[in-house]
């Protein structure tokens, strides 16, 4: 079984940003800046928040972490989004999931200016993604796409796995991974079946798949009896097992003799997602208008 690691690709992406960060400093008179909002310090995503901050600091990118309390309520959250969105000192805004109950709404994502929405969740960015027919249109677009979905595509390309003509099963229909990833894979000429909790005969769908992407968020649920021989598995799940150890949706030990290739958790999609986010933050700064004495100057 081949391990589709993502650390090498992540390092390549991050390494390519040094000159771009310098270019932003020369144009704006400051480095790119990212605001991260995270409500739950003990969530799986919090592990990656620390890594994002460390990677930004290594590149000289300004990053600030905001940790609101859920009891402050939704109006306070919306006010924070509005403040960060209007502040020219911030080029990019990243809202970590999970959010408190009732906060994860279309109103929330549309409160983010599309130009700072580096995870591509606003209606404008998401709509542009779904209007694209071919992946080259997505690559050439001056907008942002969900970083985890993009990371899956880039990991596949890095390991020379061409989705064209493949039958792909995607487990999970979230706006962060499942649906945008299905669109990206379709734009690369794959035939995609999007599975979810109400899908009937999921096992039969998986058995016909050449490539399986799981983003269900359930620890080690994907077992060998669900896989066809020699399938490729991309594991997007970020979970903790009964011993508190980070793991994916796939039971790696169980499927190791059935799958042809698997992305590990940790060390697979996660590092690439982190690199894609930071790359998007630099892109946001590159596209940002210059400011002087509180006024925006277009160049």
C-alpha positions as CSV (number, residue, x, y, z in Angstrom):
1,X,0.0,0.0,0.0
2,X,1.3,3.4,-1.0
3,X,1.2,6.2,1.5
4,X,0.1,9.5,-0.1
5,X,1.9,11.8,2.3
6,X,1.3,15.5,2.1
7,X,4.2,17.0,4.1
8,X,6.5,17.2,1.1
9,X,3.9,19.0,-1.0
10,X,3.1,21.3,1.9
11,X,6.7,22.3,2.2
12,X,6.9,23.0,-1.5
13,X,3.9,25.3,-1.4
14,X,5.1,27.1,1.7
15,X,8.6,27.4,0.2
16,X,7.2,29.1,-2.9
17,X,5.7,31.9,-0.8
18,X,8.9,33.6,0.4
19,X,9.3,35.8,-2.7
20,X,5.6,36.5,-2.8
21,X,5.5,37.7,0.8
22,X,8.5,40.0,0.0
23,X,6.5,41.3,-2.9
24,X,3.6,42.2,-0.7
25,X,5.9,43.9,1.8
26,X,7.4,46.0,-1.0
27,X,3.9,47.0,-2.4
28,X,1.9,47.5,0.8
29,X,4.7,48.4,3.2
30,X,3.8,45.6,5.5
31,X,3.6,41.8,5.4
32,X,0.4,39.9,4.5
33,X,-2.0,39.6,7.5
34,X,-4.4,36.8,8.5
35,X,-7.1,36.9,11.2
36,X,-8.1,33.5,12.6
37,X,-11.3,33.1,14.6
38,X,-11.6,29.9,16.8
39,X,-14.2,29.3,19.4
40,X,-13.2,25.9,20.7
41,X,-9.6,25.4,21.9
42,X,-10.1,21.6,22.3
43,X,-11.5,20.9,18.9
44,X,-9.6,18.9,16.2
45,X,-9.2,22.0,14.2
46,X,-7.4,23.7,17.1
47,X,-4.4,21.5,16.5
48,X,-4.1,22.9,13.0
49,X,-4.6,26.5,14.3
50,X,-1.3,26.3,16.2
51,X,0.4,24.9,13.1
52,X,-1.0,27.7,10.9
53,X,0.3,30.3,13.3
54,X,3.7,28.8,13.4
55,X,3.9,28.5,9.6
56,X,2.8,32.1,9.2
57,X,5.4,33.4,11.7
58,X,8.1,31.4,9.9
59,X,7.2,33.2,6.6
60,X,6.9,36.6,8.2
61,X,3.1,36.8,7.8
62,X,1.2,38.6,10.5
63,X,-1.4,36.4,12.1
64,X,-3.8,37.2,15.0
65,X,-5.9,34.7,16.8
66,X,-9.3,35.7,18.0
67,X,-11.0,33.4,20.6
68,X,-14.5,34.7,21.4
69,X,-16.7,33.0,23.9
70,X,-19.9,31.3,22.8
71,X,-21.9,33.0,25.5
72,X,-21.2,36.4,24.0
73,X,-23.7,35.4,21.4
74,X,-24.2,35.6,17.6
75,X,-24.4,39.5,17.4
76,X,-20.9,39.7,18.9
77,X,-19.7,37.2,16.4
78,X,-21.2,39.2,13.5
79,X,-19.8,42.4,14.9
80,X,-16.3,40.8,15.0
81,X,-16.6,39.7,11.3
82,X,-17.8,43.2,10.3
83,X,-14.8,44.8,12.2
84,X,-12.2,42.5,10.6
85,X,-13.9,42.8,7.2
86,X,-13.7,46.6,7.3
87,X,-10.2,46.8,8.7
88,X,-7.6,47.2,5.9
89,X,-4.9,45.9,8.2
90,X,-6.3,42.4,7.6
91,X,-6.0,40.8,4.2
92,X,-7.6,37.5,5.1
93,X,-10.0,36.0,7.5
94,X,-10.3,32.3,8.5
95,X,-13.2,31.1,10.6
96,X,-12.5,27.7,12.2
97,X,-15.1,25.1,12.6
98,X,-16.9,23.9,14.6
99,X,-18.9,27.0,15.5
100,X,-21.4,27.4,18.4
101,X,-24.9,26.2,17.6
102,X,-26.7,28.5,15.2
103,X,-23.6,30.3,14.1
104,X,-22.8,28.2,11.0
105,X,-25.2,30.0,8.6
106,X,-25.2,31.5,5.1
107,X,-25.6,34.9,6.9
108,X,-22.3,34.2,8.6
109,X,-20.3,33.4,5.5
110,X,-21.8,36.3,3.5
111,X,-20.7,38.6,6.3
112,X,-17.1,37.9,5.1
113,X,-15.9,40.1,2.3
114,X,-15.3,37.8,-0.7
115,X,-11.8,39.3,-1.1
116,X,-10.9,38.2,2.5
117,X,-12.8,34.9,2.5
118,X,-9.7,32.7,1.9
119,X,-11.6,29.5,2.6
120,X,-14.1,30.3,-0.2
121,X,-17.4,29.9,1.8
122,X,-19.2,33.1,0.8
123,X,-21.9,32.9,-1.8
124,X,-19.8,34.9,-4.2
125,X,-16.8,32.7,-4.0
126,X,-18.8,29.5,-3.9
127,X,-20.9,30.6,-6.8
128,X,-17.9,31.3,-8.9
129,X,-16.6,27.8,-8.2
130,X,-19.8,26.1,-9.2
131,X,-20.0,28.1,-12.4
132,X,-16.7,26.8,-13.6
133,X,-16.8,23.9,-16.1
134,X,-13.1,23.0,-16.2
135,X,-10.5,23.1,-13.5
136,X,-8.3,25.5,-15.4
137,X,-11.1,28.1,-15.0
138,X,-10.9,27.5,-11.2
139,X,-7.1,27.9,-11.2
140,X,-7.3,31.1,-13.3
141,X,-10.1,32.7,-11.3
142,X,-9.3,35.6,-9.0
143,X,-11.4,34.2,-6.2
144,X,-11.0,31.7,-3.4
145,X,-12.1,28.1,-3.0
146,X,-12.5,25.9,0.1
147,X,-8.9,25.0,1.1
148,X,-9.5,21.4,2.1
149,X,-11.2,20.5,-1.1
150,X,-8.4,22.2,-3.1
151,X,-5.8,20.3,-1.0
152,X,-7.3,17.0,-2.0
153,X,-6.9,17.9,-5.7
154,X,-3.4,19.2,-5.2
155,X,-2.4,16.0,-3.3
156,X,-3.8,13.8,-6.1
157,X,-1.9,15.8,-8.7
158,X,1.3,15.7,-6.6
159,X,1.1,11.9,-6.5
160,X,0.3,11.7,-10.2
161,X,-3.3,10.4,-9.7
162,X,-5.4,11.7,-12.6
163,X,-9.1,11.8,-11.7
164,X,-10.2,11.9,-15.4
165,X,-12.4,8.9,-16.2
166,X,-12.4,7.6,-12.7
167,X,-15.4,6.6,-10.7
168,X,-15.2,8.6,-7.4
169,X,-17.2,8.2,-4.3
170,X,-17.1,11.2,-1.9
171,X,-18.4,10.5,1.7
172,X,-19.7,13.8,3.2
173,X,-21.7,16.6,1.7
174,X,-20.4,19.6,3.7
175,X,-19.8,23.0,2.0
176,X,-16.2,22.8,3.3
177,X,-15.2,19.6,1.6
178,X,-17.8,17.3,0.0
179,X,-19.8,19.5,-2.3
180,X,-16.9,21.8,-3.5
181,X,-14.7,18.7,-3.9
182,X,-17.3,17.0,-6.0
183,X,-17.4,20.1,-8.3
184,X,-13.6,20.2,-8.6
185,X,-13.4,16.5,-9.4
186,X,-16.1,16.8,-12.0
187,X,-14.3,19.7,-13.6
188,X,-11.3,17.3,-13.9
189,X,-13.6,14.8,-15.8
190,X,-14.2,12.3,-13.0
191,X,-17.6,10.8,-12.5
192,X,-18.6,11.6,-8.9
193,X,-21.1,10.1,-6.5
194,X,-21.7,12.2,-3.4
195,X,-22.7,10.0,-0.5
196,X,-24.2,11.1,2.9
197,X,-26.1,9.8,5.9
198,X,-29.2,9.2,3.8
199,X,-27.5,7.5,0.9
200,X,-28.8,3.9,0.3
201,X,-26.3,1.1,-0.5
202,X,-23.2,3.1,0.3
203,X,-21.2,-0.1,0.3
204,X,-22.3,-0.9,-3.3
205,X,-21.3,2.6,-4.5
206,X,-17.9,2.3,-2.8
207,X,-17.3,-1.2,-4.4
208,X,-17.7,0.4,-7.8
209,X,-15.3,3.3,-7.1
210,X,-11.7,3.7,-8.2
211,X,-11.2,6.5,-5.8
212,X,-12.8,7.1,-2.4
213,X,-12.7,10.3,-0.5
214,X,-14.0,10.3,3.0
215,X,-14.8,13.4,4.9
216,X,-17.5,12.1,7.3
217,X,-15.8,13.0,10.5
218,X,-16.2,9.6,12.2
219,X,-13.2,7.9,13.5
220,X,-12.0,4.8,11.7
221,X,-15.4,4.0,10.2
222,X,-14.1,3.0,6.8
223,X,-13.2,-0.7,6.9
224,X,-11.9,-3.1,4.3
225,X,-15.3,-4.7,3.6
226,X,-16.4,-1.4,2.1
227,X,-13.5,-1.2,-0.3
228,X,-12.9,-2.7,-3.8
229,X,-9.5,-4.3,-4.4
230,X,-6.8,-1.7,-5.1
231,X,-8.8,1.4,-4.5
232,X,-7.2,4.7,-3.7
233,X,-8.5,6.3,-0.4
234,X,-8.1,10.0,0.4
235,X,-8.9,10.5,4.1
236,X,-10.0,14.0,5.0
237,X,-11.3,13.1,8.5
238,X,-9.8,14.7,11.5
239,X,-10.9,12.8,14.6
240,X,-9.6,11.5,17.9
241,X,-9.8,7.9,18.8
242,X,-10.6,6.3,22.2
243,X,-7.0,6.9,23.3
244,X,-7.1,10.6,22.4
245,X,-4.8,10.0,19.4
246,X,-5.6,11.9,16.1
247,X,-6.9,9.6,13.4
248,X,-8.9,9.7,10.2
249,X,-12.1,8.3,8.9
250,X,-10.3,5.2,7.5
251,X,-9.1,2.4,9.7
252,X,-5.6,2.4,8.3
253,X,-4.6,-0.9,9.9
254,X,-7.7,-2.6,8.7
255,X,-7.5,-1.5,5.1
256,X,-3.7,-1.7,4.5
257,X,-4.0,-5.0,2.6
258,X,-7.0,-4.0,0.5
259,X,-6.3,-0.4,-0.6
260,X,-3.7,0.4,-3.2
261,X,-2.9,3.9,-1.8
262,X,-4.1,5.9,1.2
263,X,-3.5,9.4,2.5
264,X,-2.6,9.2,6.3
265,X,-4.1,11.2,9.2
266,X,-2.1,13.0,10.3
267,X,0.4,13.9,7.6
268,X,-1.8,13.6,4.5
269,X,-4.4,16.2,3.5
270,X,-4.0,18.3,6.6
271,X,-0.6,19.8,5.9
272,X,-1.6,20.6,2.3
273,X,-4.8,22.3,3.5
274,X,-2.7,24.4,5.9
275,X,-0.3,25.4,3.0
276,X,-3.3,26.2,0.7
277,X,-4.8,28.5,3.4
278,X,-1.5,30.4,3.8
279,X,-1.0,30.6,0.1
280,X,-4.6,32.0,-0.2
281,X,-3.8,34.6,2.5
282,X,-0.8,35.8,0.5
283,X,-2.9,35.9,-2.6
284,X,-5.5,38.1,-0.8
285,X,-2.7,40.5,0.2
286,X,-1.4,40.5,-3.4
287,X,-4.9,41.5,-4.5
288,X,-5.5,44.0,-1.7
289,X,-5.6,47.7,-2.5
290,X,-3.0,49.9,-1.0
291,X,-4.0,52.2,1.9
292,X,-2.5,55.4,3.0
293,X,-3.8,57.5,6.0
294,X,-6.9,55.4,6.2
295,X,-7.7,55.9,2.5
296,X,-7.7,53.1,-0.1
297,X,-5.4,53.7,-3.1
298,X,-6.0,51.6,-6.2
299,X,-2.9,50.8,-8.2
